[in-house]
């Protein structure tokens, strides 16, 4: 299939990459002071918004490189994160958002957008969290042991995934639609043709299904806290994250169904 991403010059692609990095770096820094329950890792909803938009508009390379550079900008500005950003943030962000852009390139639909968001944010955050554990093993071996590293990987991946996915699903569709109307020359044809109403039910069911799975994991952690309570790492953050995240996604799915119910259907031929 021929790509539907608008053809742009190399200079404009470089400019788009730089803009992605700058926006991601600046907005990521705004929330960098909010730490995860494990004392390492930042609250970074910007990761679920800025590189996602650039992945949809410009494809995998702009999003991957822009996200990697933007993440490092935030980590450089945040004390104590520069080296871990090089080890974990750059490769995790590049792999995640390159994959995001590749999965959507020329095949955009809102249902695919929801599924791609869930899959790639989980994959990217798991890779990044595992690399954070590698960072500790290499540069802070006195603080590291394999059991603790596994606990840290699970905890950080869950924290980032649950705190990013609702932003991606609640904010990005509105921004994409706004850009489609205000700057259609920048938007791929498959994105322009996609309408939120056409797939509202499918999107809602995808959100509800994802929410049920996430919430069920939270219930498992609540019933069996020993599953994650290893290396003296408490289970309650994961219980709250998965339980609360599942509820948020369920509510979003129900809101989409209500929106579909209340929005009048277009008149045929109009």
N, C-alpha and C positions, 0 to 999 in steps of 0.2 A: 504494500500500500504506500502511495506517495505521501510524504509528510505534509500535513496541513498547517504546520508552523510557518508564518510569513517569512519569506526570504529577506534577511537583513544583511548588511555588510559586516565585515569582520570588525571594523571600528565600532559600529553600533552594538555588536555583540559584546565586545570588550567593555563598552560603556554600560551596558545592561548588567554585566557581571559585577562591575565596580559599584553600581547603584545598589544591587542586591546585597553586596557585602557591607556597604556603608549603612543601609537601612537596617539590616539584620544586626550589625554590630552595635548601632546606636540604641535600637529598641531593646535588644537583649541586655544591654548594660543597665537600662532603667529598672529592671527587676532582678539584677544579679545579686542584690543584697539579701534576697529571700533564699535561704538555704533549705536543702532537703532535710527530712528528719534524721538522716544519717550523718549530718555534719559536713557533707561534701556534695557538690552538685547544686546547680542553681535552678530556681524557678524561671523557665524561659519560654513563655507562650509565643514569643516572636519567632521561634523556630517552626511553629506550626502555621505561621501566617506568611511572613516575607518570602522565604525560599519556595513555599508552595505556590504562591502567585507567580513567581518567576519561572517555576517549572511548567506551569500551565501555559504561560505566554511565550516563553523562549526555549523550552526544551531542557534536556538533561544536563548539558555541559554548563550552561549559564547558571542553572540552579545548583548543581553540585559544587562548582568552583566558588560561586558566590556565597553559598552556605558555609563552606569550609573556611573561607577568608573571614566572613562575618563572625563566625563562631570564635575564631582566633582573636579578632579585634576585641570582642567582649572579654575573653579570657585574659588578654594582655592588660586590659584596663582594670580587671578585678584582681586584687592582691591574692597571691597564692595559687593562681590558676594557669599561669603562662605555660609552664612545662607540661602540665596535664592536658592543656589544650592542644599542644603539638602531638602528644602521644595518642590522645583519645578523641578530642573534639574535631580536629581536622579530618582524619579518616572516617570517623563515624558520620559526620555531616555530609562529606562528599559522597560516600557510598549510598547513604539514605536518600538524598535528594537527587542524585543522578538516577537512581532506580525509580524514584517518584516520577521524574520527567519522562523517563524511558517508557514506563508502563502507560502513561497517559498520552504520549505523543501520537497524534493522528487517530486516536481511538477514544476521544473524550466523550463521556456521558456522566450524568450525575451519579448514577448507581456505581459506575466504575470509580468515580472520584471518591465516594465514601469508602469503598472496599480498599482502594489504593492507599487512602489516608491511614486506615486502620493497620494495614499490613506493613507499609513502609515505616510508619512511625514506631511500630513495635520492633521491626527489624533494626532500624537505625539506632534506637535507644538501647537495645540489647547489645549491639556491637560496641557502642560508645561506653556503656557500663562495664562490659567485659574488659575493654581497654583501660578504663580507669583502674580496675583491679590489677592489670598488668603494670600500670604506672606505679602503683604502690609496691608491687613485688620487686620492681627494678630499683626504684629510687628511695623507697621507704621500707626496706625489708624488715626493720625492727617492729613495724606496726602490722606486718602482713603475715597471715597464715592461710592455707588453702580454704579452710572452712569459712573463715571470715570473708575471704575474697568472693566465694560463691554467694554468701549472704548479701554482700555489698552489691554484687552484680544484679541479683534479683530485686533488691530494694530500689536501686537507682533506676533500673529499667522500668519498673512498675511506676515509680514516682514521675518520671519524665513522660511516659506513655499516657498515664491517666490525666496529668495536668496539661498535656498538649492537645490530645485528640478532641476534646470538646471545643477548643478554640478553632481548630481546623474545620470542624463540621458546622459550627455556628456562625463564624465570621467570614471564612473564605468564599463560600458561595455568593454572599452579598457583594463582596468586593469584586469578584469575577464578573458578576452581572453588571455592576456599575461601570467597570472598565469596558465591557462589551458594548455598552451604550454610548459611553463618552469617548472612547478611543478604539473604535472597531478595527482600524488599520493595524493595530498591534495584536489583535486577538486571532488565533487560528480559526479557520472556518468551522471545524467540528465543534469548537466551543461556542461560536456564534449561533450555530444551529441548535445547540442543546437548550432546552427550556426547562426550568426547574419544575414547572407544573406537570409536564409530560411524564416525569419520573418521580413525582412526589411520593406516590405510594411505595415504589420500590426503595427509594431513599429512606422513607420512614421505617419500613420493615428491616432494612439493613441496620439502621440505628438501633431499633428495638432489639433485634437479634444480638447485636454486639453488646448492648447494654445488659441483656439477660446473661450472656456468657461472663462478662466482667463481674456482674453482681454475684453470680453463682460462685465464681472464684473467691470473692470476698466472703461469702458464707462458708466456704470450705476452710478458709483461713480462720474464721471465727470459731467453727466447730472443732478444728484440728490445728490450734496455734503452733503445736510442735513441728508442723510441716515446714514452717519458715523461721521458727524461733531457734536459730542456731547461732553459735558463737556469741551468745549473750546479746544478740540483736533482737529487740522487742518485736512482737508480731502486730501490735496495734496500728502502726502506721500503714501497713499493707491492708489490714482489715478496713481501715477508714478510706484509704485511697481506692481500693477496688469496690467497696460497698458504695461510697459516694459517687465514684466515677460511673458505675453502672446505673445508678439512679439518674444522674445527669443525662446520660445517653438515652435512657428510657423516656425521660421527659421531653428531650429534643425530638425523638421519634414521634411521640404523641402530638407535639406541637405541629410537626409536618403534616400529620393526618388531619388535624383541625384546620390547618391552612388550606389543604386540598379540599376539604369539605366546604369551607366558607368562600373560597375563590370561585367566581363564576366561570363556567367553561366558555372558551372562545367560540364565536359563531363560525360555523363552517363557511369557508370561502371569503371570510372577512379579512 
